[in-house]
Amino acid sequence: MGKRPLRHHSFILTLWLETAEPPTWHLSLEDPHTAVRRGFKEMQELVRFLEAWTAVPPTTDQSLEE
């Protein structure tokens, strides 16, 4: 997960409901600067990703990739 270049960063968060039984919410984050998208099957995965992403100090590399 490289180092972060900015103190401010935007992601595009997308949520959609799969209507299979049982209905399930899915989530994805996209980095609008790189178009890299990362999917999550549950909210806890997204939270863990954001916690890890924000734990890295800002410098020169930005990406959703680990």
Chimera marker file (.cmm) of the C-alpha trace (Angstrom):
<marker_set name="trace">
<marker id="1" x="0.000" y="0.000" z="0.000" r="1" g="1" b="0" radius="0.5"/>
<marker id="2" x="2.459" y="2.840" z="-0.860" r="1" g="1" b="0" radius="0.5"/>
<marker id="3" x="2.968" y="6.094" z="0.974" r="1" g="1" b="0" radius="0.5"/>
<marker id="4" x="0.466" y="8.937" z="0.552" r="1" g="1" b="0" radius="0.5"/>
<marker id="5" x="1.347" y="12.206" z="-1.228" r="1" g="1" b="0" radius="0.5"/>
<marker id="6" x="-1.344" y="14.474" z="0.160" r="1" g="1" b="0" radius="0.5"/>
<marker id="7" x="-2.894" y="15.413" z="3.446" r="1" g="1" b="0" radius="0.5"/>
<marker id="8" x="-6.231" y="15.472" z="1.595" r="1" g="1" b="0" radius="0.5"/>
<marker id="9" x="-7.415" y="12.697" z="-0.686" r="1" g="1" b="0" radius="0.5"/>
<marker id="10" x="-10.719" y="11.821" z="-2.359" r="1" g="1" b="0" radius="0.5"/>
<marker id="11" x="-12.199" y="8.438" z="-3.128" r="1" g="1" b="0" radius="0.5"/>
<marker id="12" x="-15.370" y="7.595" z="-5.011" r="1" g="1" b="0" radius="0.5"/>
<marker id="13" x="-17.472" y="5.288" z="-2.839" r="1" g="1" b="0" radius="0.5"/>
<marker id="14" x="-20.031" y="3.106" z="-4.638" r="1" g="1" b="0" radius="0.5"/>
<marker id="15" x="-22.611" y="0.971" z="-2.838" r="1" g="1" b="0" radius="0.5"/>
<marker id="16" x="-25.056" y="-1.410" z="-4.486" r="1" g="1" b="0" radius="0.5"/>
<marker id="17" x="-27.565" y="-3.954" z="-3.256" r="1" g="1" b="0" radius="0.5"/>
<marker id="18" x="-27.441" y="-7.474" z="-4.692" r="1" g="1" b="0" radius="0.5"/>
<marker id="19" x="-30.992" y="-8.762" z="-4.589" r="1" g="1" b="0" radius="0.5"/>
<marker id="20" x="-30.119" y="-12.450" z="-4.223" r="1" g="1" b="0" radius="0.5"/>
<marker id="21" x="-31.299" y="-14.183" z="-1.070" r="1" g="1" b="0" radius="0.5"/>
<marker id="22" x="-30.394" y="-12.742" z="1.293" r="1" g="1" b="0" radius="0.5"/>
<marker id="23" x="-29.989" y="-9.239" z="-0.179" r="1" g="1" b="0" radius="0.5"/>
<marker id="24" x="-26.402" y="-8.092" z="0.331" r="1" g="1" b="0" radius="0.5"/>
<marker id="25" x="-24.740" y="-4.692" z="0.129" r="1" g="1" b="0" radius="0.5"/>
<marker id="26" x="-21.449" y="-4.465" z="-1.771" r="1" g="1" b="0" radius="0.5"/>
<marker id="27" x="-19.013" y="-1.556" z="-1.726" r="1" g="1" b="0" radius="0.5"/>
<marker id="28" x="-16.142" y="-0.255" z="-3.793" r="1" g="1" b="0" radius="0.5"/>
<marker id="29" x="-13.671" y="2.604" z="-3.544" r="1" g="1" b="0" radius="0.5"/>
<marker id="30" x="-12.122" y="4.177" z="-6.611" r="1" g="1" b="0" radius="0.5"/>
<marker id="31" x="-9.139" y="6.491" z="-6.683" r="1" g="1" b="0" radius="0.5"/>
<marker id="32" x="-10.248" y="9.145" z="-9.212" r="1" g="1" b="0" radius="0.5"/>
<marker id="33" x="-6.619" y="10.056" z="-9.981" r="1" g="1" b="0" radius="0.5"/>
<marker id="34" x="-5.555" y="6.535" z="-10.974" r="1" g="1" b="0" radius="0.5"/>
<marker id="35" x="-8.941" y="4.870" z="-11.721" r="1" g="1" b="0" radius="0.5"/>
<marker id="36" x="-7.843" y="1.994" z="-9.466" r="1" g="1" b="0" radius="0.5"/>
<marker id="37" x="-10.901" y="0.391" z="-7.903" r="1" g="1" b="0" radius="0.5"/>
<marker id="38" x="-11.039" y="-1.916" z="-4.895" r="1" g="1" b="0" radius="0.5"/>
<marker id="39" x="-14.139" y="-3.931" z="-3.957" r="1" g="1" b="0" radius="0.5"/>
<marker id="40" x="-15.365" y="-4.942" z="-0.506" r="1" g="1" b="0" radius="0.5"/>
<marker id="41" x="-17.915" y="-7.597" z="0.418" r="1" g="1" b="0" radius="0.5"/>
<marker id="42" x="-18.664" y="-6.103" z="3.819" r="1" g="1" b="0" radius="0.5"/>
<marker id="43" x="-18.367" y="-2.798" z="5.638" r="1" g="1" b="0" radius="0.5"/>
<marker id="44" x="-15.720" y="-4.135" z="8.040" r="1" g="1" b="0" radius="0.5"/>
<marker id="45" x="-13.369" y="-4.796" z="5.101" r="1" g="1" b="0" radius="0.5"/>
<marker id="46" x="-13.781" y="-1.204" z="3.944" r="1" g="1" b="0" radius="0.5"/>
<marker id="47" x="-13.114" y="0.117" z="7.453" r="1" g="1" b="0" radius="0.5"/>
<marker id="48" x="-9.976" y="-2.039" z="7.800" r="1" g="1" b="0" radius="0.5"/>
<marker id="49" x="-8.718" y="-0.801" z="4.433" r="1" g="1" b="0" radius="0.5"/>
<marker id="50" x="-9.278" y="2.862" z="5.378" r="1" g="1" b="0" radius="0.5"/>
<marker id="51" x="-7.617" y="2.372" z="8.763" r="1" g="1" b="0" radius="0.5"/>
<marker id="52" x="-4.559" y="0.857" z="7.078" r="1" g="1" b="0" radius="0.5"/>
<marker id="53" x="-4.562" y="3.491" z="4.314" r="1" g="1" b="0" radius="0.5"/>
<marker id="54" x="-4.646" y="6.390" z="6.766" r="1" g="1" b="0" radius="0.5"/>
<marker id="55" x="-1.929" y="4.823" z="8.948" r="1" g="1" b="0" radius="0.5"/>
<marker id="56" x="0.647" y="5.439" z="6.177" r="1" g="1" b="0" radius="0.5"/>
<marker id="57" x="2.221" y="8.926" z="6.304" r="1" g="1" b="0" radius="0.5"/>
<marker id="58" x="1.900" y="11.246" z="3.271" r="1" g="1" b="0" radius="0.5"/>
<marker id="59" x="4.853" y="11.358" z="0.826" r="1" g="1" b="0" radius="0.5"/>
<marker id="60" x="4.946" y="10.636" z="-2.919" r="1" g="1" b="0" radius="0.5"/>
<marker id="61" x="2.951" y="7.496" z="-3.928" r="1" g="1" b="0" radius="0.5"/>
<marker id="62" x="-0.821" y="7.251" z="-4.047" r="1" g="1" b="0" radius="0.5"/>
<marker id="63" x="-2.940" y="4.253" z="-4.928" r="1" g="1" b="0" radius="0.5"/>
<marker id="64" x="-5.593" y="1.847" z="-3.700" r="1" g="1" b="0" radius="0.5"/>
<marker id="65" x="-3.280" y="-1.051" z="-4.424" r="1" g="1" b="0" radius="0.5"/>
<marker id="66" x="-1.631" y="-2.838" z="-1.519" r="1" g="1" b="0" radius="0.5"/>
<link id1="1" id2="2" r="1" g="1" b="0" radius="0.2"/>
<link id1="2" id2="3" r="1" g="1" b="0" radius="0.2"/>
<link id1="3" id2="4" r="1" g="1" b="0" radius="0.2"/>
<link id1="4" id2="5" r="1" g="1" b="0" radius="0.2"/>
<link id1="5" id2="6" r="1" g="1" b="0" radius="0.2"/>
<link id1="6" id2="7" r="1" g="1" b="0" radius="0.2"/>
<link id1="7" id2="8" r="1" g="1" b="0" radius="0.2"/>
<link id1="8" id2="9" r="1" g="1" b="0" radius="0.2"/>
<link id1="9" id2="10" r="1" g="1" b="0" radius="0.2"/>
<link id1="10" id2="11" r="1" g="1" b="0" radius="0.2"/>
<link id1="11" id2="12" r="1" g="1" b="0" radius="0.2"/>
<link id1="12" id2="13" r="1" g="1" b="0" radius="0.2"/>
<link id1="13" id2="14" r="1" g="1" b="0" radius="0.2"/>
<link id1="14" id2="15" r="1" g="1" b="0" radius="0.2"/>
<link id1="15" id2="16" r="1" g="1" b="0" radius="0.2"/>
<link id1="16" id2="17" r="1" g="1" b="0" radius="0.2"/>
<link id1="17" id2="18" r="1" g="1" b="0" radius="0.2"/>
<link id1="18" id2="19" r="1" g="1" b="0" radius="0.2"/>
<link id1="19" id2="20" r="1" g="1" b="0" radius="0.2"/>
<link id1="20" id2="21" r="1" g="1" b="0" radius="0.2"/>
<link id1="21" id2="22" r="1" g="1" b="0" radius="0.2"/>
<link id1="22" id2="23" r="1" g="1" b="0" radius="0.2"/>
<link id1="23" id2="24" r="1" g="1" b="0" radius="0.2"/>
<link id1="24" id2="25" r="1" g="1" b="0" radius="0.2"/>
<link id1="25" id2="26" r="1" g="1" b="0" radius="0.2"/>
<link id1="26" id2="27" r="1" g="1" b="0" radius="0.2"/>
<link id1="27" id2="28" r="1" g="1" b="0" radius="0.2"/>
<link id1="28" id2="29" r="1" g="1" b="0" radius="0.2"/>
<link id1="29" id2="30" r="1" g="1" b="0" radius="0.2"/>
<link id1="30" id2="31" r="1" g="1" b="0" radius="0.2"/>
<link id1="31" id2="32" r="1" g="1" b="0" radius="0.2"/>
<link id1="32" id2="33" r="1" g="1" b="0" radius="0.2"/>
<link id1="33" id2="34" r="1" g="1" b="0" radius="0.2"/>
<link id1="34" id2="35" r="1" g="1" b="0" radius="0.2"/>
<link id1="35" id2="36" r="1" g="1" b="0" radius="0.2"/>
<link id1="36" id2="37" r="1" g="1" b="0" radius="0.2"/>
<link id1="37" id2="38" r="1" g="1" b="0" radius="0.2"/>
<link id1="38" id2="39" r="1" g="1" b="0" radius="0.2"/>
<link id1="39" id2="40" r="1" g="1" b="0" radius="0.2"/>
<link id1="40" id2="41" r="1" g="1" b="0" radius="0.2"/>
<link id1="41" id2="42" r="1" g="1" b="0" radius="0.2"/>
<link id1="42" id2="43" r="1" g="1" b="0" radius="0.2"/>
<link id1="43" id2="44" r="1" g="1" b="0" radius="0.2"/>
<link id1="44" id2="45" r="1" g="1" b="0" radius="0.2"/>
<link id1="45" id2="46" r="1" g="1" b="0" radius="0.2"/>
<link id1="46" id2="47" r="1" g="1" b="0" radius="0.2"/>
<link id1="47" id2="48" r="1" g="1" b="0" radius="0.2"/>
<link id1="48" id2="49" r="1" g="1" b="0" radius="0.2"/>
<link id1="49" id2="50" r="1" g="1" b="0" radius="0.2"/>
<link id1="50" id2="51" r="1" g="1" b="0" radius="0.2"/>
<link id1="51" id2="52" r="1" g="1" b="0" radius="0.2"/>
<link id1="52" id2="53" r="1" g="1" b="0" radius="0.2"/>
<link id1="53" id2="54" r="1" g="1" b="0" radius="0.2"/>
<link id1="54" id2="55" r="1" g="1" b="0" radius="0.2"/>
<link id1="55" id2="56" r="1" g="1" b="0" radius="0.2"/>
<link id1="56" id2="57" r="1" g="1" b="0" radius="0.2"/>
<link id1="57" id2="58" r="1" g="1" b="0" radius="0.2"/>
<link id1="58" id2="59" r="1" g="1" b="0" radius="0.2"/>
<link id1="59" id2="60" r="1" g="1" b="0" radius="0.2"/>
<link id1="60" id2="61" r="1" g="1" b="0" radius="0.2"/>
<link id1="61" id2="62" r="1" g="1" b="0" radius="0.2"/>
<link id1="62" id2="63" r="1" g="1" b="0" radius="0.2"/>
<link id1="63" id2="64" r="1" g="1" b="0" radius="0.2"/>
<link id1="64" id2="65" r="1" g="1" b="0" radius="0.2"/>
<link id1="65" id2="66" r="1" g="1" b="0" radius="0.2"/>
</marker_set>
